[in-house]
Amino acid sequence: MTETLLLIFAFLLSAGCGFFSIPVIMNFCEEKNLYDIPNSRKMHKNATPRLGGVCFMPSMLLAFVLTMFAFNNYTGYSQVTFSLWSLYFFISLMLIYGVGMVDDFVALGAKTKFTVQIIAASLMPIAGLYINNLYGFMGFQEIPFVVGAPLTVFYIVFVTNAINLIDGIDGLAASISLVALAGFLVCFVNEGLWLYGLLIAGLMGVLVPFLYFNMFGDSKHNRKIFMGDSGSLTLGFILGFLAVKFSMHNPNVMFWRPDCMLLSYTFLIVPSFDVVRVALARIWHRTNIFKADKNHFHHKLMRAGLNQHQWFLICC
């Protein structure tokens, strides 16, 4: 019961941070003229603030820290131990968050962002987090570090870019992430990993106010905002991390779960399918795989005559 209340508290605290900070960010964008300008590839018609994702990580971490502080004061003992693993994860998260925020301000090149993503993802196997078991997929069970480490880096970078690339219509990336996070929350809580549940609840909380301003805000009166790369890259990296964490076989943390890898993939199947299809199409047509286009699933639905709310319901 106490743990459930903690999850609710973390969710509400993060949501409150979002409802407070997002209007502040929109006013800052208006003052500094930081807008996402419409063009032939983009679907919005008015210049819109693009720094909504700046509040994602701070709100998540603040909710986590304050929730644990309140719990520690209530019980009288600490639930958190800081280790080298915690440090590596925080550094990786800051790298992704930082490169996304810089890109929102000065528009970095795709290769620069890709390089930083690889560096951030590589810290996870160094810290001991890597895919070490395929649970019978293609006949493989346990796999060595030399195979699991690059596979982990590839998968985290893949998911990070999948969320970034699917962020093309109002609410799509945030809502898909929210559904995936809810799935991971149930999985981690069922395994008794409440600390991960608190992080997830904190991230879910801030997505609620973002979705409110993103989907129902009025761009003509500066009440609408996009998450930008600071948001989509952060969401993608955390989802990739959670997928690897839940897939990794570690008997000291949770029992043998032969379905854990399938569950992790299922939560992310929509953005994964989209990015694979788009990448294969670009390779087939011999175009730059990093070059943005209008060949994503939501673009095809648009050309089929559906409006944004209809695309949103189909994709989610």
Disulfide bonds with the S-S distance in Angstrom:
none
